[in-house]
Amino acid sequence: MRRLHAAFALRDQQLLSELFDNGARARLSAVADVAGDVVTTADGRGADHVLRDVEVLVTGWGPPRLDDAFLARTPRLRAVVHTAGTVKSFVTDAIWERGIEVSSAAWANARPVAEYTLAMILLAGKRVLESAADYGRTRSLTGRHLPPHGNHGLVVGIVGASRTGRQVMELLAPFDIDVLLHDPFVDAAGAQGLGATAVGLDELLRRSEVVSLHAPSLSETYRMVGARELALMRDHSTLLNTARGQLVDTEALTTEVLAGRLRAILDVTDPEPLPADHPLHGAPGVLLTPHVAGSSGNELRRLGASAVAEIERLAAGLELAHPVRREHLARTA
């Protein structure tokens, strides 16, 4: 076991207490000497004093950009351990060219998104949201069985076998639900191993009663669900988006929803947030939530624990459990 020099680089000190409880801090202190100063900006007070000895940089939301100029001040840096998801906004080519390892807690952040998705799929299958709205309006039980109704044999389409998409399929496994998967990088055997049937996007849209989006936001996926794709969806089916708003043509979806043909559960939108007077606010069959599916509250501790576990592995001379690969960035979030 080799003792490491570690430092935090993120937007503010307050975030540390949300990410690391006393147990996580004790584990970290057991394997690393941690700098007392937090690097909130590359040129902040005390940054050079911290950076000249750091071997492991623990980043979170709002880190400095790790470019050539920054890395020139970190001659001993060997790993970046990120306590959030994507690293695209701050990891540059300079990191890879220096052979610095990168780890992400994207897998941990995917868990609450998958849990949110599971809950919404089951609510959508039972038409709970519409039934609740009907009950509040009529004060009668006439809307108890709004068709189609129920989760037995529900057909759910998962678009994207991302970390979140895979965890959603894992959570769906105990239920009597038929899962379809569209992902250009997963073949039939791979989908079967995930408990799903591989299909093309058009077939998934035609057959699914709930379509859940888990693809990354890339130029290739921009508005991948537009007017043509929405027209393929079954009447009264639900579009669920916890990925990125840019995957969906918002105005085309609005047209379908206001016509009463489709329902939508949107934790992300394009634009985000929607204008206050946008017709999706309060539209029948629509649930809008303010980007809450990802880690928040006590769920942040899972991200901190993931980072500590990675540092423990580094100290023990083991490979990272959740590495970020340069060659994968072009097709991941």
Secondary structure, DSSP 8 states (H G I E B T S, - for coil): ---EEEEEESS-THHHHHH--HHHHHHHHHHEEE-SS-B-STTSTTHHHHHTT-SEEEE-SS---B-HHHHTT-TT--EEEESSS--TTTB-HHHHHTT-EEEE-HHHHHHHHHHHHHHHHHHHHHTHHHHHHHHHHH-SSTTTT-SS--STTEEEEEE--SHHHHHHHHHHTTSSEEEEEE-TT--HHHHHHTT-EE--HHHHHHH-SEEEE-----GGGTTSB-HHHHHHS-TT-EEEE-S-GGGB-HHHHHHHHHTTS-EEEESS-SSSS--TT-TTTT-TTEEE--S-SS--GGGHHHHHHHHHHHHHHHHTT---SSB--GGGGGG--
